[in-house]
C-alpha cells in the first residue's frame, strides 16, 4: 500500500482551499496522508468513482460544484423521504468497503451562523441569491434558525420556484429577478458569482437595514465586489471561509479518523488568507 489520500472533486476545482485545510490538519496531527484537488467533468463522474474504489489508498472525496446531486447515484446515503432530493458533499469508503455519502455543508453553515448569532443576535428575515445545491442547504439551515420570511432570487425564476416549492412549510418565497431588494436582516450569495474568473453578483443593497449581514459563500477571492459594496454601506460582511472550515471538520474525521486541532484555527485562517 502507498500513502493514504483523499481529495476534493469538482469542475472547476483549482480554486478550492480544501487541500490547504486538510494538509494543515494532517501536518499538525502528524498523520501520514495527502489531500488533493481533482477536476472531474460531469460525464466522467461514474468512471471516477469506479477507478477510485479500486484504489486501496483512496479514503474518499469531498464533492464540490456541480456534482453534489449527481454523486448521490454512486454512494449509499440516508435520505429522509419527507425531504426533497438532498445533495451530498462527501463520499468515503467505510470499513465494509461501501461508498458512503454524507452532507456536511448545511452543518458547516449552521455552525458558522451560530458563531455569528453569538455576536449579533442572529438573523430573522433572509434573501438567498441562487437556487442550486448551495441555496438548498442554506435555506434548510435558515429554516432551522426560525428565519422568516426567506426569499429566493435566481436569474432562472422557475428554478427558484422549484426550490421554494420544496420549502413551502417554512414559508420560503420567490423574489422575481427584477424585483426590489426587500429589507431583510441577512443576504446570502449562494451562487458562483464573484468567484475568480466569474462575473460579480449584482444586487442593490440600499434597502437593507443598517444591522443587516451580507454573507457571501464565495471565498476565492476572500473579498468579492459584493462584500466591498456591503462594507462601503457600513454593513457587516463575511465570506465563506468559516463555513468551509466548519464543513471540513466532520469530513476530515470520516476520511482520516481523527478530529482536527481546532486550537489552531487562527493559524489556519492566516494561511488561507495569505
C-alpha positions in Angstrom: 0.0 0.0 0.0 1.1 3.5 -0.7 0.3 6.8 1.0 -3.4 7.2 2.1 -5.1 10.1 0.4 -8.3 11.9 -0.1 -9.3 14.8 -2.4 -11.9 17.3 -3.4 -13.6 16.9 -6.8 -15.5 19.4 -9.0 -15.4 21.4 -12.2 -13.8 23.9 -11.9 -11.7 22.9 -8.8 -8.4 24.8 -9.0 -9.8 27.5 -6.7 -10.5 25.1 -3.8 -8.9 25.7 -0.5 -9.8 22.3 0.9 -6.3 20.8 0.2 -4.8 23.6 2.3 -7.2 22.9 5.2 -6.8 19.1 5.2 -3.0 19.2 4.7 -2.7 21.7 7.5 -4.5 19.4 9.9 -2.6 16.3 8.7 0.7 18.1 9.4 -0.5 19.3 12.8 -1.6 15.9 13.9 1.4 14.1 12.4 -0.8 11.9 10.2 0.8 10.4 7.1 -1.5 11.2 4.2 -2.3 13.5 1.4 -5.3 15.6 0.2 -5.6 16.7 -3.4 -7.9 18.7 -5.8 -9.0 16.8 -8.8 -11.1 18.1 -11.7 -13.8 15.7 -12.7 -16.2 16.6 -15.6 -19.9 15.7 -15.3 -19.7 12.9 -17.8 -16.7 11.4 -16.0 -18.2 11.1 -12.5 -19.0 7.3 -12.9 -15.6 6.4 -14.2 -14.0 8.5 -11.4 -15.8 6.6 -8.6 -15.1 3.2 -10.2 -11.4 3.9 -10.5 -11.1 5.3 -7.0 -13.0 2.4 -5.4 -10.3 0.1 -7.0 -7.5 2.1 -5.3 -6.8 0.8 -1.8 -5.0 4.1 -0.9 -8.1 6.2 -1.6 -10.1 7.3 1.5 -12.8 9.3 -0.1 -13.5 12.8 -1.5 -15.3 16.0 -0.8 -17.7 16.9 -3.6 -17.9 20.4 -5.0 -20.0 22.0 -7.8 -21.6 20.8 -10.0 -21.6 17.2 -8.6 -23.3 17.4 -5.3 -26.6 16.0 -6.5 -25.3 13.7 -9.3 -22.9 12.0 -6.8 -25.9 10.5 -5.0 -26.2 7.9 -7.7 -22.8 6.3 -6.7 -22.9 6.4 -2.9 -25.2 5.0 -0.2 -26.8 7.8 1.8 -29.6 8.2 4.3 -32.4 10.3 3.0 -35.5 11.4 4.9 -38.3 10.6 2.5 -40.2 13.7 3.5 -37.3 15.9 2.2 -36.7 16.7 -1.4 -33.5 15.2 -3.0 -30.6 16.1 -0.9 -27.1 17.0 -2.1 -24.0 15.2 -0.7 -20.6 16.8 -0.3 -18.6 13.8 1.0 -18.1 10.3 -0.3 -15.9 7.9 1.7 -15.2 4.2 1.9 -16.4 2.6 5.2 -14.7 -0.4 6.9 -17.0 -2.8 4.9 -15.8 -1.3 1.7 -19.0 0.5 0.8 -19.1 4.0 -0.6 -21.0 6.2 1.8 -22.4 9.6 1.0 -22.9 12.4 3.6 -23.7 16.1 3.6 -21.9 18.5 5.9 -22.4 21.8 4.1 -25.6 22.6 6.0 -23.9 21.7 9.3 -21.0 24.0 8.3 -23.4 26.8 7.5 -25.3 26.3 10.8 -22.0 26.3 12.8 -20.8 29.5 11.2 -24.2 31.1 11.8 -24.1 30.0 15.5 -20.9 32.0 15.8 -22.4 35.0 14.1 -25.6 34.7 16.2 -23.5 34.8 19.4 -22.1 38.2 18.2 -25.2 39.7 16.6 -28.3 38.0 17.9 -28.9 36.1 14.7 -30.9 36.8 11.6 -34.7 37.0 11.3 -35.5 37.5 7.6 -33.3 36.5 4.7 -32.8 36.7 1.0 -30.8 33.9 -0.7 -29.3 34.6 -4.2 -29.3 31.3 -6.2 -31.4 28.2 -6.5 -28.8 25.4 -6.7 -27.4 22.9 -4.2 -25.8 25.6 -2.0 -29.0 27.6 -1.9 -31.0 24.5 -0.9 -28.6 23.8 2.0 -28.7 27.5 3.2 -32.5 27.5 3.1 -32.6 24.4 5.2 -30.2 26.0 7.7 -32.1 29.3 7.9 -35.4 27.4 8.4 -33.9 25.6 11.4 -32.9 29.0 12.8 -36.6 30.1 12.6 -35.8 32.7 10.0 -38.9 34.1 8.2 -39.6 35.1 5.6 -36.9 33.5 3.5 -36.8 34.9 0.0 -35.1 33.1 -3.0 -33.9 35.1 -6.0 -32.4 33.5 -9.1 -31.9 34.5 -12.7 -33.9 31.4 -13.7 -37.2 32.2 -11.9 -38.6 28.6 -12.5 -35.6 27.1 -10.6 -36.3 29.5 -7.7 -40.0 28.4 -7.7 -39.0 24.7 -7.7 -36.7 25.3 -4.7 -39.3 27.4 -2.9 -41.9 24.6 -3.5 -39.7 22.2 -1.5 -39.8 24.6 1.4 -43.4 25.8 1.4 -43.9 24.6 5.0 -41.3 27.1 6.3 -42.6 30.0 4.2 -39.9 30.3 1.5 -41.0 32.8 -1.1 -39.8 33.7 -4.6 -38.5 37.1 -5.4 -38.7 37.9 -9.2 -35.2 38.7 -10.7 -36.0 42.3 -11.3 -37.9 43.0 -8.0 -36.5 45.4 -5.5 -34.4 44.0 -2.7 -36.5 43.5 0.4 -35.2 45.0 3.7 -34.0 41.6 5.1 -31.7 41.0 8.0 -29.3 38.7 6.1 -28.5 38.5 2.4 -26.6 35.4 1.3 -24.9 34.9 -2.1 -25.2 31.1 -2.8 -24.2 31.4 -6.4 -20.7 31.1 -8.0 -20.9 34.8 -9.0 -18.0 36.7 -7.6 -15.6 33.7 -7.8 -12.3 34.2 -9.5 -12.9 34.3 -13.3 -16.7 34.7 -12.8 -18.9 37.9 -13.2 -19.7 39.6 -9.9 -23.0 39.3 -8.1 -25.1 42.4 -8.8 -27.8 43.4 -6.3 -28.9 46.7 -4.7 -28.0 46.8 -1.0 -29.5 50.2 -0.3 -32.8 48.8 1.0 -31.1 46.6 3.6 -31.3 47.9 7.2 -28.1 49.1 8.9 -27.9 46.0 11.1 -28.0 43.6 8.1 -25.4 40.9 7.4 -24.1 40.2 3.9 -22.8 36.6 3.8 -21.0 35.6 0.5 -20.4 31.9 0.3 -17.6 32.6 -2.2 -14.2 32.5 -0.5 -11.8 32.9 -3.5 -11.2 35.8 -3.7 -11.8 36.4 0.0 -13.1 39.9 -0.7 -15.7 40.0 -3.5 -17.3 43.1 -5.0 -20.5 42.2 -3.1 -18.6 42.3 0.2 -16.8 45.5 -0.7 -20.2 47.0 -1.6 -21.6 45.9 1.8 -18.7 47.3 3.8 -18.9 50.6 1.9 -22.5 50.8 3.1 -21.4 50.1 6.7 -22.9 46.6 6.7 -21.4 43.6 8.3 -19.9 41.3 5.6 -18.4 37.8 5.8 -17.1 35.4 3.2 -17.5 31.6 3.0 -14.2 30.6 4.7 -15.9 29.9 8.1 -18.5 27.6 6.5 -15.7 25.9 4.5 -13.7 25.1 7.6 -16.7 24.0 9.7 -17.9 21.5 7.0 -14.3 20.2 6.7 -14.2 19.2 10.3 -16.5 16.2 10.2 -15.2 15.4 6.7 -11.6 15.1 8.0 -12.8 12.8 10.8 -14.5 10.5 8.3 -11.6 10.5 5.9 -8.6 10.3 8.3 -10.1 9.0 11.6 -9.1 11.9 13.8 -10.6 15.2 14.9 -8.9 18.4 13.6 -6.9 20.5 16.1 -9.4 23.5 16.4 -7.0 25.3 18.7 -5.0 26.2 15.6 -7.9 27.9 13.8 -6.2 31.3 13.8 -3.1 29.9 12.1 -5.3 28.1 9.6 -7.3 31.3 8.7 -4.0 33.2 8.4 -2.8 30.5 5.9 -6.0 30.6 3.9 -6.0 34.4 3.6 -2.3 34.9 2.9 
